[in-house]
Amino acid sequence: MMREIIASALIVAAPAAARDTVRRDVEGYAVASCLSTQPSTYLRDQADGWAAHIVQRKAFQMKAFAALSQVVKAAVNHEPMTTIVAEQPPKTIKQLPIQYCSEVIDIPNVRAQIERTITQVRN
């Protein structure tokens, strides 16, 4: 029992490993693809710049990202937007597109396409 407790403590105390650059870029591209679907001109502009930066910096082929973008956009059409009730009167529903898009990478079919894209980019 004591050994299990110590082992658990060691696992919790171990620092998390940073994502490698390919994973970070592919996940970032997925988030940018989501942001590009939002009604805000500012978010769409930022998404375009973020995606272009990823592709230009790594000289990735757009073909590797086309399927990912399509899967993200399909998921956005089916998954409800993250919302909260505004704290100040009137208590309206407030959409949270940045949080929503940051979590789109955890939708199962998006995550699966991210993994396929990572494999394509690395090969």
Backbone torsions as a table, in degrees:
resi	resn	phi	psi	omega
1	MET	NA	-47.5	-179.7
2	MET	-61.9	-38.7	179.3
3	ARG	-61.9	-40.7	179.2
4	GLU	-65.6	-39.2	179.1
5	ILE	-64.9	-45.0	179.1
6	ILE	-63.4	-43.6	178.9
7	ALA	-61.2	-41.8	178.3
8	SER	-63.2	-41.5	179.1
9	ALA	-63.7	-38.4	179.2
10	LEU	-67.3	-38.8	179.1
11	ILE	-64.5	-44.1	-179.9
12	VAL	-65.7	-36.8	-176.0
13	ALA	-78.4	-16.3	-177.8
14	ALA	-67.3	134.7	179.9
15	PRO	-68.8	145.3	177.5
16	ALA	-72.4	142.9	178.2
17	ALA	-79.9	142.8	176.6
18	ALA	-70.7	149.4	175.6
19	ARG	-68.9	144.3	175.4
20	ASP	-73.7	165.1	-172.3
21	THR	-64.8	-35.1	179.4
22	VAL	-65.0	-47.6	179.2
23	ARG	-61.1	-44.9	-179.9
24	ARG	-60.1	-43.7	-177.8
25	ASP	-68.9	-41.3	-179.9
26	VAL	-67.5	-43.8	176.8
27	GLU	-64.3	-39.4	177.0
28	GLY	-62.2	-39.7	178.3
29	TYR	-63.7	-37.6	177.7
30	ALA	-64.3	-43.9	178.3
31	VAL	-63.6	-43.4	178.4
32	ALA	-62.0	-38.1	177.5
33	SER	-61.6	-39.7	176.8
34	CYS	-65.3	-47.4	-179.5
35	LEU	-60.2	-30.3	-179.3
36	SER	-68.2	-14.1	179.6
37	THR	-93.5	-3.9	-175.0
38	GLN	-80.2	152.4	-177.7
39	PRO	-69.4	-20.6	-177.8
40	SER	-71.4	124.2	176.8
41	THR	-59.5	-39.9	179.8
42	TYR	-61.2	-47.0	-180.0
43	LEU	-64.9	-39.9	178.5
44	ARG	-64.6	-39.8	178.0
45	ASP	-64.8	-44.0	177.9
46	GLN	-63.3	-40.1	178.7
47	ALA	-61.7	-44.0	179.6
48	ASP	-62.0	-45.0	178.8
49	GLY	-64.4	-41.7	-179.9
50	TRP	-63.4	-48.2	-179.8
51	ALA	-62.7	-43.7	179.1
52	ALA	-62.7	-40.7	178.8
53	HIS	-61.0	-43.8	179.7
54	ILE	-62.1	-48.6	-177.0
55	VAL	-66.6	-43.7	-178.2
56	GLN	-69.8	-39.4	-176.8
57	ARG	-65.0	-39.9	-175.7
58	LYS	-102.4	-2.2	-177.2
59	ALA	54.0	38.5	176.9
60	PHE	-71.5	149.8	175.2
61	GLN	-80.9	133.3	-179.6
62	MET	-58.9	-29.0	-179.0
63	LYS	-57.5	-36.8	-179.5
64	ALA	-65.3	-26.6	-176.5
65	PHE	-98.7	-13.0	-176.0
66	ALA	-61.4	-46.7	-179.8
67	ALA	-64.9	-38.8	178.8
68	LEU	-61.0	-46.3	179.8
69	SER	-60.3	-41.5	179.6
70	GLN	-64.6	-42.2	179.7
71	VAL	-65.3	-42.0	178.6
72	VAL	-62.1	-47.0	-178.0
73	LYS	-64.5	-35.4	175.5
74	ALA	-66.4	-40.5	179.1
75	ALA	-64.1	-40.8	179.6
76	VAL	-61.1	-34.1	179.3
77	ASN	-71.7	-18.7	-176.4
78	HIS	-110.4	-20.2	-177.2
79	GLU	-98.5	131.6	-179.1
80	PRO	-67.7	146.2	178.4
81	MET	-64.9	141.7	173.7
82	THR	-68.8	131.9	-179.9
83	THR	-137.5	160.4	170.8
84	ILE	-135.9	164.9	172.2
85	VAL	-91.2	124.9	-179.5
86	ALA	-58.5	139.5	-177.6
87	GLU	-75.0	-30.8	-177.6
88	GLN	-90.7	141.9	175.7
89	PRO	-62.4	146.8	-7.0
90	PRO	-73.6	143.8	-175.7
91	LYS	-76.4	82.7	-178.5
92	THR	-95.0	164.7	175.7
93	ILE	-81.4	128.8	-178.8
94	LYS	-114.4	126.0	177.9
95	GLN	-80.9	147.0	179.7
96	LEU	-123.0	73.8	-175.2
97	PRO	-64.6	-31.2	-179.6
98	ILE	-69.3	-45.3	177.0
99	GLN	-63.7	-44.2	179.6
100	TYR	-55.3	-49.3	-177.7
101	CYS	-69.7	-29.8	177.8
102	SER	-69.1	-23.8	-179.2
103	GLU	-97.6	-6.4	-178.7
104	VAL	-61.0	-27.0	-179.0
105	ILE	-68.7	-11.2	179.1
106	ASP	-97.4	-2.3	174.3
107	ILE	-69.2	129.5	-170.9
108	PRO	-50.2	-47.0	-178.4
109	ASN	-71.5	-28.9	175.3
110	VAL	-69.8	-44.9	178.5
111	ARG	-58.7	-42.2	179.4
112	ALA	-62.2	-41.9	179.0
113	GLN	-69.4	-34.5	175.3
114	ILE	-58.9	-46.3	-179.2
115	GLU	-63.8	-39.5	177.0
116	ARG	-64.7	-41.1	180.0
117	THR	-65.5	-41.6	177.2
118	ILE	-58.5	-44.2	178.7
119	THR	-61.7	-43.9	178.8
120	GLN	-61.2	-45.4	-176.3
121	VAL	-66.0	-36.7	-178.0
122	ARG	-75.7	-20.4	-178.3
123	ASN	-92.9	NA	NA
